[in-house]
Amino acid sequence: MTERLRIMPLGGLGEVGKNMMTVEYGRDIIVIDAGMMFPETDMLGIDYILPDWEYLRDKRDRVRALVITHGHQDHIGALPHFLAEFNVPVYATRLTRGLIEVKLKRSRMLKGAALHTFRPGDVLRIGPFTIEPYHVCHSIPDTVGLGITTPAGLIVHSGDFKLDHTPVDGKPTDVAKLAEFSSRGVLVLMSDSTNADRPGTTPSEAVLYDVFHQIMRDAPGRLIIATFASLISRMQQVVDVAARHNRRIAIAGRSMVENVKMARELGYLTFPEGMMVGLSAINRLPPREVIILATGTQGEPMSVLTRLSTGRQRSMQIREGDTVVLSSHAIPRNEEMIYAVINRLFQRGADVCYGPGAQVHVSGHAAQE
């Protein structure tokens, strides 16, 4: 009797967040990603939402591996909770593994985790599955899609992707590998569809260099740039442009401090000598020489940007002449919190650049064309 191939989404379909997918053949299961999702505005006291992996609980002895496509929270945020229940090896690229290690260390789970590193082009053989990760462009380096050969046929899981011919890290999406998959015949394609309703193409990350140049040239005082703590390539763009404007950079926010430290150690983020300073040093510098990289683009209650907007950030305060840049998009359900933070920043005297009109963010997802 031929075994049946079963693909089971546990999160991430019809919603933005908690991405998790299982691929099952016979008695072998691999899991792809384990992400979290932000709560609805009426979910008081809820910090984040996890996928429902009840389907796997009576099959835990059949789960062979967890394969991660990239290091964003909606793909790795649930990892500590999942690994507390499922003792399985985790496979990830080098930067993604670094971000996972930061997260597991904070949860005091790093010591017992079985983490394995792969590179695009490697071949992973796990049970009846042959997994071929291939490089894709996204808003974070080291993102991959997956070609998964099963006894029933080839599955292609795109991960989050865009087709960017001038990416910050110089590594465009591996279209040749996609063509090679096509020549074999694809049984199932599971594709990122985040911008599938938008006509045209998604702009390249490279367009942000000119935007940051203009902002740094025109900002009369300190510049506070908020972005996701895992958006390493965006941070590198800020560093590159800041060097041309003789600005120093301080990092605010525990998660961003930890991720920057890790990315620098792995060589994914480089600062010119003497550019990085501590938050305690920014008050001794002329305002036009200061950039603060901060967390809080989604209005998270305990983030640096939210605390700045309410005057509760101990190390610094918003003052007249500050320019705040939200280099991100609003994740659905977070709009109310985000605009509350923006309003409070304006009330405290800051100039705030945000949203599509400011062009301070480029999506990491492919549009229709």
C-alpha positions as CSV (number, residue, x, y, z in Angstrom):
1,M,0.0,0.0,0.0
2,T,1.4,3.4,-1.0
3,E,1.8,5.9,1.9
4,R,-0.1,9.1,1.7
5,L,1.5,12.6,1.6
6,R,-0.2,15.0,3.9
7,I,0.5,18.8,4.1
8,M,-1.1,20.4,7.2
9,P,-0.9,24.2,7.9
10,L,-1.0,24.9,11.6
11,G,-0.8,28.7,11.2
12,G,0.0,31.5,8.8
13,L,-2.7,30.9,6.2
14,G,-5.3,33.6,6.0
15,E,-3.5,35.6,8.7
16,V,-0.3,37.6,9.1
17,G,1.8,35.7,11.7
18,K,2.3,32.3,13.4
19,N,3.6,30.6,10.3
20,M,3.9,26.9,10.7
21,M,3.4,24.0,8.3
22,T,3.8,20.2,8.5
23,V,4.8,17.8,5.7
24,E,3.9,14.2,6.5
25,Y,4.7,11.0,4.6
26,G,3.9,7.7,6.3
27,R,5.2,7.9,9.8
28,D,7.7,10.8,9.2
29,I,6.9,14.5,9.7
30,I,8.9,17.6,9.2
31,V,7.8,21.0,10.5
32,I,8.5,24.2,8.6
33,D,8.8,27.4,10.8
34,A,7.3,28.1,14.2
35,G,6.2,31.7,14.4
36,M,4.2,34.0,16.6
37,M,1.5,36.6,15.9
38,F,0.6,39.9,17.5
39,P,-2.7,39.9,19.4
40,E,-5.9,41.7,18.4
41,T,-6.4,45.1,20.1
42,D,-9.2,43.7,22.3
43,M,-7.0,40.8,23.6
44,L,-6.0,42.6,26.8
45,G,-3.1,41.1,28.6
46,I,-2.0,38.9,25.7
47,D,1.6,39.5,24.5
48,Y,1.6,37.2,21.5
49,I,-0.3,34.3,19.9
50,L,1.2,30.8,19.1
51,P,0.2,28.3,16.5
52,D,-2.1,25.5,17.6
53,W,0.1,22.4,17.3
54,E,-2.5,20.1,18.9
55,Y,-2.4,18.0,15.7
56,L,1.2,17.0,16.5
57,R,0.9,16.2,20.2
58,D,0.0,12.5,19.7
59,K,2.6,12.3,16.9
60,R,5.6,13.7,18.7
61,D,7.7,10.5,18.1
62,R,7.2,11.0,14.4
63,V,8.4,14.6,14.1
64,R,11.9,14.3,12.6
65,A,13.0,18.0,12.3
66,L,12.0,21.6,12.4
67,V,13.3,23.6,9.3
68,I,13.3,27.4,9.5
69,T,13.1,29.6,6.4
70,H,14.3,32.9,8.0
71,G,14.7,34.8,11.3
72,H,11.6,37.0,11.6
73,Q,9.4,36.6,14.7
74,D,6.4,35.4,12.6
75,H,8.6,32.4,11.7
76,I,10.7,31.8,14.8
77,G,8.8,33.5,17.7
78,A,7.1,30.3,18.9
79,L,10.4,28.2,19.0
80,P,11.0,28.3,22.7
81,H,7.4,27.1,23.4
82,F,7.5,24.4,20.6
83,L,10.9,23.0,21.8
84,A,9.7,22.8,25.3
85,E,7.2,20.2,24.1
86,F,9.1,18.6,21.1
87,N,12.7,17.5,21.4
88,V,13.6,17.7,17.7
89,P,16.6,19.0,15.8
90,V,16.3,22.5,14.3
91,Y,17.8,23.4,10.9
92,A,18.5,27.0,9.9
93,T,20.9,29.2,8.0
94,R,23.8,30.9,9.8
95,L,22.1,34.2,10.6
96,T,18.8,32.6,11.3
97,R,20.5,30.2,13.7
98,G,22.2,33.2,15.4
99,L,18.8,34.9,15.9
100,I,17.4,31.6,17.3
101,E,20.3,31.3,19.7
102,V,19.6,34.8,21.0
103,K,16.0,33.9,21.6
104,L,16.7,30.5,23.2
105,K,19.4,32.0,25.4
106,R,16.9,34.5,26.7
107,S,14.5,31.6,27.5
108,R,17.4,29.6,29.1
109,M,16.8,26.8,26.6
110,L,19.9,27.2,24.4
111,K,21.9,24.5,26.2
112,G,19.5,21.6,25.4
113,A,18.7,22.6,21.8
114,A,19.9,20.6,18.8
115,L,20.7,23.3,16.3
116,H,22.1,22.5,12.8
117,T,23.3,25.0,10.2
118,F,22.8,24.7,6.5
119,R,23.5,26.9,3.5
120,P,21.5,27.5,0.3
121,G,22.6,24.8,-2.1
122,D,23.0,22.1,0.6
123,V,21.0,18.9,0.5
124,L,19.3,17.7,3.7
125,R,18.1,14.1,3.9
126,I,15.6,13.6,6.7
127,G,13.7,10.4,6.7
128,P,12.0,10.1,3.3
129,F,12.4,13.8,2.6
130,T,15.2,15.3,0.5
131,I,15.3,19.1,1.3
132,E,17.1,21.6,-1.0
133,P,17.2,25.1,0.5
134,Y,17.6,27.9,-2.1
135,H,18.4,31.6,-1.5
136,V,15.5,34.1,-1.8
137,C,15.5,37.9,-1.2
138,H,13.5,39.1,1.7
139,S,13.9,42.0,4.2
140,I,16.4,39.9,6.2
141,P,19.6,38.2,5.0
142,D,19.9,34.4,4.8
143,T,16.3,33.7,3.9
144,V,15.6,30.5,2.0
145,G,12.8,28.7,0.2
146,L,12.7,24.9,0.2
147,G,12.4,22.3,-2.4
148,I,11.2,19.1,-0.7
149,T,11.4,15.9,-2.6
150,T,9.0,13.2,-1.3
151,P,8.2,9.7,-2.6
152,A,4.9,11.3,-3.9
153,G,6.6,14.2,-5.7
154,L,8.3,17.6,-5.4
155,I,7.0,20.3,-3.1
156,V,8.3,23.8,-3.4
157,H,7.8,26.1,-0.3
158,S,8.8,29.6,-1.2
159,G,9.2,31.1,2.2
160,D,8.8,34.9,2.3
161,F,10.3,36.3,-0.9
162,K,10.7,39.1,-3.4
163,L,12.6,39.4,-6.7
164,D,15.1,42.1,-5.9
165,H,17.9,42.5,-8.5
166,T,19.9,45.0,-6.3
167,P,19.6,43.6,-2.7
168,V,21.6,45.0,0.1
169,D,23.6,41.8,0.6
170,G,24.2,41.5,-3.2
171,K,22.5,38.1,-3.4
172,P,19.4,38.0,-5.6
173,T,16.7,35.3,-5.5
174,D,18.0,32.1,-7.0
175,V,15.7,32.0,-10.0
176,A,17.8,29.4,-11.7
177,K,17.0,26.9,-8.9
178,L,13.3,27.6,-9.4
179,A,13.7,26.9,-13.1
180,E,15.5,23.7,-12.2
181,F,12.6,22.6,-10.0
182,S,10.2,23.4,-12.8
183,S,12.1,21.1,-15.2
184,R,11.6,18.3,-12.7
185,G,7.9,18.8,-12.3
186,V,6.4,20.3,-9.2
187,L,3.6,18.5,-7.4
188,V,2.7,21.3,-5.0
189,L,3.8,25.0,-4.9
190,M,3.2,26.8,-1.5
191,S,4.0,30.4,-2.2
192,D,4.2,33.6,-0.2
193,S,1.1,35.7,-1.2
194,T,1.4,38.7,1.1
195,N,1.5,41.3,-1.7
196,A,-0.3,39.2,-4.4
197,D,-3.1,41.7,-4.5
198,R,-0.8,44.6,-5.4
199,P,-0.2,45.3,-9.1
200,G,3.4,45.9,-10.4
201,T,6.6,45.0,-8.7
202,T,8.0,45.5,-5.2
203,P,10.8,48.2,-5.2
204,S,14.3,47.2,-4.4
205,E,15.8,47.7,-1.0
206,A,18.4,49.9,-2.7
207,V,15.9,52.8,-3.1
208,L,16.1,53.4,0.6
209,Y,19.7,54.6,0.4
210,D,18.5,57.9,-1.3
211,V,15.6,58.2,1.2
212,F,18.0,57.9,4.2
213,H,20.4,60.3,2.6
214,Q,17.7,62.9,2.3
215,I,16.4,62.4,5.9
216,M,19.9,62.6,7.4
217,R,20.7,65.7,5.3
218,D,17.4,67.5,6.3
219,A,17.0,66.4,9.9
220,P,17.9,69.4,12.1
221,G,18.7,67.3,15.2
222,R,18.8,63.8,16.5
223,L,17.5,61.0,14.3
224,I,15.6,58.1,15.9
225,I,15.1,55.3,13.4
226,A,12.8,52.5,14.5
227,T,12.7,49.2,12.8
228,F,12.3,45.5,13.5
229,A,15.1,44.1,15.8
230,S,15.8,41.4,13.2
231,L,16.0,43.7,10.2
232,I,19.7,43.4,9.9
233,S,20.0,44.6,6.3
234,R,18.0,47.8,7.1
235,M,20.4,48.5,9.9
236,Q,23.3,48.1,7.6
237,Q,21.8,50.6,5.2
238,V,21.5,53.1,8.0
239,V,25.1,52.5,9.0
240,D,26.3,53.0,5.5
241,V,24.5,56.3,5.0
242,A,25.3,57.5,8.5
243,A,29.0,57.2,7.7
244,R,28.7,59.7,4.9
245,H,26.9,62.2,7.2
246,N,29.4,61.8,10.1
247,R,26.7,60.6,12.5
248,R,27.3,58.3,15.4
249,I,24.9,55.4,16.2
250,A,23.5,54.2,19.5
251,I,21.3,51.1,19.9
252,A,18.2,51.2,22.1
253,G,16.1,48.1,23.0
254,R,17.3,44.8,24.5
255,S,16.4,42.7,21.5
256,M,18.0,45.0,19.1
257,V,21.2,45.3,21.2
258,E,21.4,41.4,21.3
259,N,20.7,41.0,17.6
260,V,23.3,43.7,16.6
261,K,25.9,42.1,18.8
262,M,25.3,38.6,17.2
263,A,25.1,40.0,13.6
264,R,28.4,41.8,14.1
265,E,30.1,38.7,15.4
266,L,28.9,36.7,12.4
267,G,29.9,39.3,9.9
268,Y,26.4,40.2,8.7
269,L,26.6,43.8,10.1
270,T,29.7,46.0,10.0
271,F,30.2,49.4,11.7
272,P,33.1,51.8,10.9
273,E,35.5,52.2,13.7
274,G,34.2,54.5,16.4
275,M,30.7,54.9,14.9
276,M,28.8,53.0,17.6
277,V,28.4,54.7,20.9
278,G,26.5,53.9,24.1
279,L,23.2,55.6,24.9
280,S,24.9,57.4,27.8
281,A,27.2,59.2,25.3
282,I,24.5,60.7,23.0
283,N,23.9,63.7,25.3
284,R,27.5,64.7,25.0
285,L,27.3,64.8,21.1
286,P,25.9,67.6,18.9
287,P,22.3,66.5,18.0
288,R,23.0,66.5,14.3
289,E,25.7,63.8,14.9
290,V,23.3,61.4,16.6
291,I,21.3,58.4,15.3
292,I,19.4,56.1,17.7
293,L,18.4,52.7,16.3
294,A,15.3,51.6,18.3
295,T,12.6,49.0,18.6
296,G,8.9,49.6,18.7
297,T,7.5,50.1,15.1
298,Q,4.4,48.1,16.0
299,G,3.4,50.1,19.1
300,E,4.5,47.3,21.4
301,P,3.7,48.6,25.0
302,M,7.2,47.9,26.5
303,S,9.2,48.9,23.4
304,V,11.6,51.9,23.3
305,L,9.5,54.0,20.9
306,T,6.4,53.6,23.0
307,R,8.3,54.5,26.2
308,L,9.8,57.5,24.4
309,S,6.3,58.6,23.4
310,T,5.1,58.5,27.0
311,G,8.2,59.9,28.6
312,R,9.0,56.6,30.4
313,Q,12.4,55.9,28.7
314,R,15.0,56.4,31.4
315,S,18.0,56.8,29.2
316,M,16.6,59.6,26.9
317,Q,13.6,61.8,26.2
318,I,12.0,63.1,23.0
319,R,12.8,66.8,22.5
320,E,12.1,69.6,20.0
321,G,14.1,69.0,16.8
322,D,14.1,65.2,17.0
323,T,13.1,63.3,13.9
324,V,11.6,59.8,14.3
325,V,11.5,57.4,11.3
326,L,9.3,54.3,11.4
327,S,11.1,52.2,8.8
328,S,8.5,49.4,8.7
329,H,5.0,48.6,7.7
330,A,2.0,48.3,10.0
331,I,1.2,44.7,10.6
332,P,-2.5,44.2,10.4
333,R,-4.2,44.6,13.8
334,N,-1.4,46.9,15.1
335,E,-2.6,50.1,13.5
336,E,-4.4,51.5,16.5
337,M,-1.3,51.1,18.8
338,I,1.1,52.4,16.1
339,Y,-0.9,55.6,15.4
340,A,-1.3,56.2,19.2
341,V,2.5,56.2,19.5
342,I,2.9,58.5,16.4
343,N,0.4,61.0,17.8
344,R,2.2,61.1,21.2
345,L,5.6,61.6,19.5
346,F,4.2,64.6,17.5
347,Q,2.8,66.0,20.8
348,R,6.2,65.8,22.3
349,G,7.7,67.9,19.5
350,A,9.2,65.3,17.2
351,D,8.9,65.3,13.5
352,V,7.7,61.7,12.5
353,C,8.3,60.1,9.1
354,Y,6.0,57.1,8.6
355,G,3.7,55.3,6.2
356,P,3.7,55.0,2.4
357,G,4.0,58.8,1.9
358,A,7.3,58.9,3.6
359,Q,8.7,56.0,1.6
360,V,10.9,54.9,4.5
361,H,10.1,51.2,4.1
362,V,10.2,48.7,1.3
363,S,8.3,45.5,1.5
364,G,10.1,42.2,1.6
365,H,7.3,40.5,-0.3
366,A,6.7,40.2,-4.1
367,A,3.9,42.1,-5.8
368,Q,1.8,40.6,-8.7
369,E,4.3,41.0,-11.5
